[in-house]
Amino acid sequence: MANDIFLLNISGQDKPGLTSSLTGVLAHYDAKILDIGQANIHDTLSLGMLYEIQSGEKSAAVQKELLFTAYELGITAKFTPISLEDYEHWVNLQGKDRYIVTILGEKLSALQISEVAKVISEKNLNIDAIKRLTGRLSLVRKEDYPRASIQLSIRGKIENKAEFNEKFMKISRDLDVDIAFQEDNIYRRNRRLVCFDMDSTLIQTEVIDELAELAGVGDEVKAITESAMQGEIDFNESFIKRMKLLKGLSEDVLHDVARNLPITKGARRLIDTLKSYGFKTAILSGGFDYFGHYLQKELGIDYVYANRLEIKDGVLTGNHIGDIVNGDKKAEYLKEIAKMEGINMSQTIAVGDGANDLQMLNVAGLGIAFHAKPTVKDNAQSSISSIGLDGVLYLLGYHDRHIDLI
């Protein structure tokens, strides 16, 4: 005897035992559940079940009993017959490419979400699921750190990923929202190493500029730093020039600056969570290891690679020891750590803000430009500019409930 296929859609006030009652009816009539999905918004349930059942008496009886059960539970039930041809077409779609689009901001507006959805629709892609990653937002209590994030799971063939990403970047610029686009593959769900730039990423300052102020050469060093961050001059050349200007600065000043480093909002939350879930972390910085090691102890970072200051008789000589940690070196150290830890490069993440971070951002499995210069943001895979450093967790798919348990 032939079988019928039906899509059962349930909507109404959620309550305990609802799913159990409905699936119990289907079980009684030997129905086979082909797919099931549920969403709950403000205690209002939307439940879908695709089921197969023997045609004839069983098919009619199960519908009748499901309607009666729904009536008793105070919910609405709707049945849609599905042809075998349509079902098989749906099954064959499961081989299509899958992607994740994450939207981040202090608050998310209907316009921001609409524009993202429009790009997805224009490319004939399907949105399979939408999930809120941040906690519920109070309309009465003022949030000390407002943040909102939703994750869209999409499916389909994208011929030109660069063009697709550019459309999201335009929305990001125009509507002040962060949009990250990633392939939904095994590596995305199994990242193992996160490498951070230090200055203006893990901390909200450029340490060399602070040291320059204390040495009385602030304007000269800031001008060189800005030019280097914009990619206008070679990093090695700028580093040597700035170091010479710091000659004679007391080592005691370094200690005072280290104790007062302004750690970026969300950094502790991010690193505590990463450590709890077994990630390895590293600082890869064109700054100084004196401050990198201070942050290593403060935050629990696993690795530090940064420039080593030469100090003699308690003062800076204006020279450095060893190789300069520039953009190429950062990418090299990222690869080196991944190899030591036995981690595939696709499982790595790099986070930075300056031009000398681009090499490591592009070599990592996921490169994130954090509150970055325009030239960096435009050339990175993803960016975060609207919220703190813990926004990285939402790009990994973590919900606040996974984070706040830590």
N, C-alpha and C positions, 0 to 999 in steps of 0.2 A: 504494500500500500504506500502511496506517495505521502510525503510530509509537507507540512506548511511551515513557513518562516514568518514570524511576526516581530516587529519592534514595539515593545511596550514602554511607553513614556509615563512616568509617575511624577506628579508635582503636588506640592502642598506643605503643610506644617510638618516638620520633622518630629519624630518621636521614637523612643526605644522600641525595638521589636518589629519595626516596619519591614525591613528587608527580609528578616526571618520569616514573617508571615507570607510575603509574596513568593519567596523562593520555595517555601513549604508547599504552597499550592502547585507550583510548577513541578516539584518533585513527586507529588502525589500522582500526577498524570504522566510521569516519565518523560518530561520535557528535557531537552538538552540546551543549556545556555551557551550560546555562541560568542557573546560579548556582553560586558556589563560595565557601567560607569556611573559615578555619582558625584554631584556637587552640592554644597550646602552654603547658602548665603543668607545671613541674618535669620538662621533657624528655618529657612525655607528650602525644602528639598527639591532637587531635580535628579531623578533616577531613570536610567535607561537600561533595558535588558533586551537583547536580541536572542530569541529562542526558536528552537525547531521542535515540532511536535507532529505526531501522526495525524493525517487529515481525517476529517469526518467527525465522529462522535467525540473523540478526545479533544480535538481542536476547539469544537464548539463549547464543550463542557468547561475547559480550562479558562476560556474567555469569560464565561458566565460567572465562574467562581472568583476569578481575579477581580471582576467588577464589583461583586458583592463584598469581597474583602476590602477593596479600596473604599467602598461606601462606609463600611464599619470603621475604618481607620480615619475617615474624614479627609481623604485625598482624592485627586483626580487621576483616572487612568485612561490612556489613549492607545489604541492599537493601530498599527500601520502594517498591512501585508507587504512582504518583500518577495520579489520573484527570485527564483534560483539564479537567473542570469544576472540580476542586479547584485545579488549576494556574492557571486563569484567574481564579478567586476571589482567589488569592494575588497575582496580577499587579495586580488592581484595587485592592488595598490600598495600593499604592505611592503613591497620591495623598494619603494621609492625612497629617495634621500630624505633624511630628517635633519631639521635644524632647530636651534633654540634662539629666540630673540628675547633679551632681557631689557626691560625699560626701568630706569632709575631716576629718581628726583626727590626733592623735599616733599612735594605733593605731585600727584599725577592728575592731569585734567583730561576731560573727554576729548578735547581737540588733539592733545598729544597722542593719545591711544588711537584715535580715529585716523590720524595721518600715517601712523605705523601700519595699521590694518589695511589702509588703502594701498600702500606699497606692496604688501603681501598679496592682496587681491589682484592688483594689476599684473602680477606675475603668475596668476592662476595657481597659487599655492593654497593649500588647505590649512586652517588652524585646527589642530586636533584637540588641544587643551590649553586653558588659560589658568594660571595659578598665582595667587598672591603670596609673596615671599616675606613681606613685612607684617608686623603685628597690626591689629586694628587701631585706627586713629581716632582719638577722642576729639569731639567738636567743642568740648567745654574746657578741658584741661590743656594748658599751653605746654607743648612738647619742648624739652630742652634741646633735643636733637631730632627734628622732624626728618623722616625719610620714608620713602614709599618705593616698592618694587613689585612688578609683576613679570611673570615668565610665560612666554607663548611658545608652545611646541608646534612647529609647522612642518609640512610634508609636501614634497614635489620636486621637480627638476628645475634647477637654476642654471641657466646657460652662462651668465656673466655675473659671477659673485662680486667682482670689484664694482660694477655698476650698481648692483643691488645695495652694497654697503655704502656707496656714495650717496644714495638716496636717503639712507638712514642718517648719515653724517649731516646732510643738509637740514633734515628735520631737527636734529640735535642742536645745530647752530641757530636755527630760526626760532625754535620753541623752548630753548634752554632746558633740555632734557638729555639724559644719557641713554644711548641705545647700543647694546652689544649684540653682535650676530656671530653665532658659532655653529659648527657642525655638531650634531648630536651623535657622537660616536663613543666608543669604549674609552678613549683617552680622556674625553671631556669629563667623564664620570669618575675618573681615576687619576686625577692630578696628584703629584706627590712632592713637588719641590716648588717653593715660591722665593724668588730673588728680588730684593728691593734696592733701588737707589736709596741713598740716605738723605742728602740735603734737598729740601723742598718736597720730599716724598715721605720718608719716615718721620722727619722733623720739619717744622714749619719755618725754616730759616736756611740761609746759605752760611755755614760756619765760617768760611774763609772771609766773607764780608764782615761778619762780627769781629773777627780777629783783626781785620784791617782797620775797623773803626777804633779799636782799642790801641792800635799801633799808630793811629793818626794818619793813615793813608786810605781811608774809606772810599772816597770818591774815585780814586785811581783804580782800586781793585774792583769796585762794583762795576765800573765801565768795562773792564776786561772780562769779568764774570758774565755780564749780560751778553756781550758780544759772542762769547764762547757758547752760552746756552742757546743762543739763536742760530748757532752753526756758522757764524760769520768768519770766525778765525779758528785755526787749528787748536785743539784742546791742549796738546802737549806744550805748544808755544805759550798759550795763555797761562797754563799752570806754572811754568818756569818763571814767567814775568811776575805773577802774583806772589810766588814764594819769595823772590828776591826782596819784594816790598815788605815782607814780614820779618826780615832779619832784625835780630835784637829783641824780639818780643819775649817776655818772661814765661817760663813754663807754668808758673802759678796762674797765669791768665787762662791757660788751657783748662786747668782744673775748674776754675770758676765758671767758665763757659759751659763745660760739660755738665756740671751740676744743674744748670738752668736751661738745658736744651728743651725747646717747646715741642713735645711729642705730638704728632698729628692726630687730630680727632679720629677716633675709630681704630687707631693702630693697635692699642692694647687688646681691644675686643677681637680684632682680626687675628693677631698672633696667638693669643690664648686659645682661640678656637682651632686654628691650624695645628698647634701643638697637641691639643686634646685629640684631634682626629689623625694624628700620626704623620703630619707633613714635616718635611725638612725646610728650614728657612735660612736665608743668607742675605747679608748686606754686601752689595757690589757697588763700591762708591769711588768716584773721582775725588772725594774729600779725603779726610785724614783718619787713619786707623785708631788714633788716640780716642776719637769720639765714637767711632764704630764699635770699639771694644767696650766703651761705657754703655752704649745702647745694647750691646750683646748681653751684658749682665742684667741690665734693667728690664729687658723684654724677653730674654731667653732665646736669643737667636743662635742658630747652630754654627754658621760660618761667617767670617768677616774678611773681605778682601778690599783694601783701601790703601791710599798712599801713606808712607811712613815718613814722618817729620824727622829731620836731623836736629838733635838737641845736644848742645855742648855747654858745660858749666851753667846749666839751668836756663839757657836762652836758645831761641831758634837761630840757626845759622843762615837761614834763607835757602837751604838746600834740602833735598829729599834723599831717602835711601831706597835703592832698588828701582824696579821698572815703574813707570808712570801708569796708573790705572786709568786708561782712557776707554773710549767706546769699544775698540777691538778687544781690549783686555777683559772688559766686563762680559762680553759674549764668550770669550775663551774660558773664563772662570765658571760661567754658567754650565758650559759643556763639561768642564772638568769635574765639577761637583756632581752633576748627573751621572757621569761615568763612575765616580767613586761610590755613589750610592746605588748603582745598578738601576737607574731610573731612565726610561725612554724619554727622548727629548720632547715628544708629543705630550708627555705628562708634566712638563715644566711650565711655570708662569713667571713672567718678568714684569715688574712695575717700576715706572720711572717718569720723569717730567722733562728732561732736557735732551738736546740733540745728541749728546754723547751716550744716551740710553737707547737710541734707536736700534743699534746693532743687536743688543740683547733682547729688545722687545720683538724684533723680527725673527730671531733664531729660536725663541721660546715657543712652546706649543700654544700658549696664549700670551700675547703682549698687551699690557694695559698702560695707556698714557694717563697719568694721574695729575689732574689740575695742571695740564701741560701747556707748553708754548704751542701756538697754532701749527707751526711746521711739524711738531712732534705728533700732535693729535691727528693731523691729516694723514700721517704716514704710519700710524699704529693700527693694529688689528681692532682694538677696543679702547674706550676711554671712559674715565670717571671724572666729572667736573662739578657735579651738583651736590654730592654728599661726601662723607669721610672715607677713610681708607678701608673700613669694613664693608664698603660696597663691593669689594672683591668677592666676599662670601656669597653675595647674591648672583654674581656671574658664575659661581660654582654650583648654583642651584640650592644653596642652603636656605631654609626658612628660619625666621627668628626663633621659632621654638627649638630648632636644633642648636642654635647659637647660645641662647640664654640659659640653657641647661648647664653650660660650662661653669 
